Each structure stands twice: as C-alpha cells, then as structure tokens.
Amino acid sequence: MALLEVSDLDAGYGDLQILEGVDLDVADGEYVTIVGPNGAGKSTVMKSIFGLTEYMGGSIVFDDSEIHGYRPEDIIQTGVGYVPQNDNVFPSLSVIENLEMGAYILDEVPEDRLATIFDRFPILAERRDQKAGTMSGGQQQMLAMGRALMLEPDLLMLDEPSAGLAPDLVEDMFDRIDEINDDGTAVLLVEQNAKEALRRCDRGYVLVQGKNRYEDSGDALLADDQVRQDFLGG
Amino acid sequence: MSTGHGRGRLSNLTPQEVVGGLLLAGIGILVLDLVRLVVTGELPLGRLWSYTWNGIVDSLYIGLAAIGLSMTYSILRFANFSHGDLVTTGAFSGWTVAYLIGGLGVADLSSRLLLRADGGAQPGSVGMDVLSAPIAILVGLVISAIVTILVALAIDRLVYRRLRDAGGIPLLIASVGVALALRYLIAFVYTTDTRIVVASPPQPELPAAIQSVVPMETINLHEATLVISALALIIGVHLLLQYTKLGKSMRAMSDNKDLALITGIPTERVIFATWVIGSGLAGVAGYLIVLDRGQITINLGWFLLLLIFAAVILGGIGSIYGALAGSLVIGLTINLSLVWIPADLNEIAAFTLMILVLIFKPDGLFSGVETA
C-alpha cells in the first residue's frame, strides 16, 4: 500500500494548467525522485500536494485519506513535511525559533526531537540563537530540513535542496538526505541535479510538460539511453 | 544652487549619498546652533528640556499607534488608513465610560453618555483628573482598548476578511472608506464639536533627588500616566513578540506568509491576534492623547495618522522596532524644531525630515534589521 498516491492530477495557477494527469506514488520509507526539464511542473506537484495551487481534478491520497482540500496545517498533521525551494526559513527568527515554528501544531516543543535534529545538523545547535537570515545558503537549507523534520513526518518533500549550494556541499546534502531516509522517513525529491538524485534514490519519475514520461528505478533510468540523451545531457 | 560647479567633484557620489551627506551636515549645523543658543543664553535650558520632554511624550503615543499600523502592514499586507479612526474610537469610547463612572451622581446621564456634547458636566466639576477620579480613568483606559478591539474585529469580519487575497490596493482603498464611515458614525453620536473633557492635570512638586537629575520642578501627572502606560505596553508587546509562541508566529508570518502556512501556523488566528494587539494599542493611544491634551475631537486620529505613517515609514515599514524609533524621531523633531520655527510649521519639519531620510535610505532607517 502506497503512503502517498497521486492519481490523474490536474493542477495549475489561475487559468494556466501545468499538470496534466500526473500519477505518482511513494511507498512507506521509499526514496523517490522527480526529474525533468525546467518548467516541467516538478515543483508544482509538491505545491499541489500541499494545496498551494489551483486544483483542477484528480486525487491525492495520503495514508489512506484523500487530502485534497485539506488546510496546510491539517496536511502537516497527517505526516507530510515540505521544504520549498526558496525562502524556506523565517529570516528574522533565530534558528531555535524556526525549529519551534516547525512544531507549532504541538502544545509543547518536543525536546527529544529537537535533540535528534541537533545531532543530525550540529551546525544548528552551534548557531542556535543566530538569525536564520544571516546564515549561509547551505545552513539555511539544513535549518529548513530541520524545521520540516520537527513533527517526525512519514514523508518529507524536498524541492531542489541542492540549488544554489557550493559544489562541495551538494554531496553533503545528498548524504544527509540518505541518512534521513535510512531512518525510515519516505523522501520525495525534486532535483535539477538529476544524475546524482537518480543514483541515490529507489525510484524516479521523469516529468515533461506536466505529464509523466518515464517511471523506473533510479538505476534503470540512469542506464536508459533515451533518458540519458534527452534529460541527463548524454 | 551651483550644481554646475559641484557636478565635477561630486560625480562619484550617488544622489542618495549627496542627500545623506546634506542631511547629516544639516543636522550637524542645527546641533551646533543649539549649543550656541544654549551657551549664549538665548535658549534657556529649561525650555530645551521641556521641548525634549514633550517630544518624548508625543513619540510615545505616536509609537503606541504606530505599532498597530506596522503590524497590519507586515502581517495583513496593507496600509490601513482607518487606523487613525481606531485611535479616535478608543478616545471617545474610553472617555465616555470614564464620564459614566466618574460623573455618577454629579452630572446628567446624557451629558456623560455623549461626552459633554450639550456642554454640561464640566470636567472640573466632575473632577476628571487622575487624582480625583483614578478608578474612572483607569476603567476608561481598559474600555478604550476593549471597544476599539471589538470595532476592529467587526470591521475585519465585515470588510477586510472578504478582501484578504485581493491585494494591498483594494484593501487600502476599502480602509479609506472605513475611516470615513467610522469617523462620521462617531460624529453622528458625539457631534463634531471639539471640547475639553479632562480637568487640568495635578502638578505635584518632584522630590529633590529627581529635581537634581532633570530640570523639572513639578510633574504633570497626566503626562506621567501617559508615559508609564505607554512604556509598559511597549515593553509588553516586545516581550510578547520575542518570548511567546503567539509572538513568534506573528513574526514568522510577517517574514513569510506562505512559509507560515506550510509550517502549520494557523494564519487566521495570527491575524486575529494582530487586530487585537494593534487596535487595542491604537485605542489606548487615543485615550491617552486626550488625557494629555485635555480636549477631544473627531479628527483626533485622522490628523494623527499622517504622523503615524511618517513614523512607520521612517523606521522601515513592517518593523515595529523601526516604527518605535521612527516615532521617537518624529516626536522629537516636531518639538525641537520649535527652537527655530513657529509651532504652526512644526509638522513640516517632521515630514521634510522624513522625505530626506527616505531619499537617503528608501527602505527606512531600520529596513532589514528586524521584522514585526
């Protein structure tokens, strides 16, 4: 049984339809990547799961419930964490305040969870009281992931976490995503850095112009001549 | 102006830097002149002190109102032109209750209920000062906040909520309409007459220890009440924003509303809190202004709104700490400018300063330092 099952999803912005009949599923603990050219609608898939786009049809089932139409705070409650691509921290809040906001829907800040996140991202413990806006891009990305992990989501959605990172940090970012996945959290990843993402993931989707084009294991997609030629630069 | 000669030498400077330099030079010259006036005895030290003190008093009530305007801007994303009339709402509702309680058995019900619209219930005979009617004035203060909050929440429910996603301009225009409707609704009940509603303030002598520190022999207890209440509320807002979950979520939402939404922050609840705090402070500001000035008029808040906007913009719109700093600058400017120019023109000094600062720093003095 899939944890997340998106079927025949149509969505867009205003009158502009971006997604046309997208199907996608993520099993419990699975690591799934969406790749594709610019403007293919990769980020739109994630936004649509969170109800941030214009819904035009189809279904989004998470953990056996249809979550289309849920308010974002209810979607979080069902166990989905989301790290958008840009502006994913509160710049004038300190690191610890950003993490506290991640646990807003709980009555109290879960201290054990906070400790786990500080273990995983020691830099966040070091910079505990620093304003998020003054940190480097890589550190902000870790903070954004930490914030989304505060509620121990069953599924973590990451929108281009390696975008804008220095090349030596990209590898580190992928390692951390592996660690999160190894702990049992299912990961849905959208990436420009398609080769690295497909190498790391269990399964991948290639999205083109708002439609599913290919779907296979990451290694199989990497080995596919057509995919290599069209989407991975040979 | 001999810009022709200056252009060669100043060509490396941006217009902003030129304006900034002129601004600093101008302030420098004024400070030197101030020193000269004091040294030569043309400006008695006592008068300089009273200008400064009045500046602080003015900046505190401007600041109280500015916090709310800044919050609505950063969290609801629109410039609320009805904010000034929320100040007026607080003034009229609070003083009505103060009269109902303080004038009990002394004056007619109608004179008290309509805040002396008929000319009855003299403030002196009712004893409307902080020593003669402390409880009535305190209750009035609390009521000014409560009524203003209820009015603001009702307006939000009726008008602004329906336009929540319409963008800043429709909301701004709607708020101008709300401002007019609110003001003339108040005028309909209370008439447009300006009238004195507060008795002259008790002025006890200051203890010798304090007299040696500040050049004041007596203290105006109404001003003291204003200063203490305003400072307490400002500190309270600061503590709320920095240390409570609600305050942090308000700052988060003013940073990034979309991110707040996907983080699970219930944005409507934050908006509710924003109205409660912002309009409550505006109402109290209106009430305290009347306590200080002694008189009440339906244009109270509308006239103040320009100064509030100036303070908020000067500090960097959307930052409450900037708004408070901007209020201090505006309050001191309108009073200290009296050293050189007549009182009728003192607001010109404040707005000129605002324009010059904005040319120099278009995002305000505190832009990017701290939001909400």
HADDOCK unambig.tbl for C-alpha pairs under 7 A between the chains (distance, minus, plus):
assign (segid A and resid 72 and name CA) (segid B and resid 261 and name CA) 6.27 0.50 0.50
assign (segid A and resid 72 and name CA) (segid B and resid 262 and name CA) 5.46 0.50 0.50
assign (segid A and resid 72 and name CA) (segid B and resid 264 and name CA) 6.02 0.50 0.50
assign (segid A and resid 73 and name CA) (segid B and resid 262 and name CA) 6.86 0.50 0.50
assign (segid A and resid 73 and name CA) (segid B and resid 264 and name CA) 3.96 0.50 0.50
assign (segid A and resid 73 and name CA) (segid B and resid 265 and name CA) 6.69 0.50 0.50
assign (segid A and resid 73 and name CA) (segid B and resid 266 and name CA) 6.88 0.50 0.50
assign (segid A and resid 76 and name CA) (segid B and resid 264 and name CA) 6.46 0.50 0.50
assign (segid A and resid 88 and name CA) (segid B and resid 259 and name CA) 6.56 0.50 0.50
assign (segid A and resid 90 and name CA) (segid B and resid 252 and name CA) 5.81 0.50 0.50
assign (segid A and resid 90 and name CA) (segid B and resid 255 and name CA) 5.82 0.50 0.50
assign (segid A and resid 90 and name CA) (segid B and resid 256 and name CA) 6.63 0.50 0.50
assign (segid A and resid 91 and name CA) (segid B and resid 255 and name CA) 6.76 0.50 0.50
assign (segid A and resid 92 and name CA) (segid B and resid 255 and name CA) 6.83 0.50 0.50
assign (segid A and resid 92 and name CA) (segid B and resid 370 and name CA) 6.05 0.50 0.50
assign (segid A and resid 92 and name CA) (segid B and resid 371 and name CA) 6.36 0.50 0.50
assign (segid A and resid 93 and name CA) (segid B and resid 252 and name CA) 6.93 0.50 0.50
assign (segid A and resid 101 and name CA) (segid B and resid 249 and name CA) 6.89 0.50 0.50
assign (segid A and resid 101 and name CA) (segid B and resid 263 and name CA) 6.94 0.50 0.50
assign (segid A and resid 102 and name CA) (segid B and resid 263 and name CA) 5.74 0.50 0.50
assign (segid A and resid 104 and name CA) (segid B and resid 264 and name CA) 6.53 0.50 0.50
assign (segid A and resid 104 and name CA) (segid B and resid 265 and name CA) 6.24 0.50 0.50
assign (segid A and resid 105 and name CA) (segid B and resid 264 and name CA) 6.38 0.50 0.50
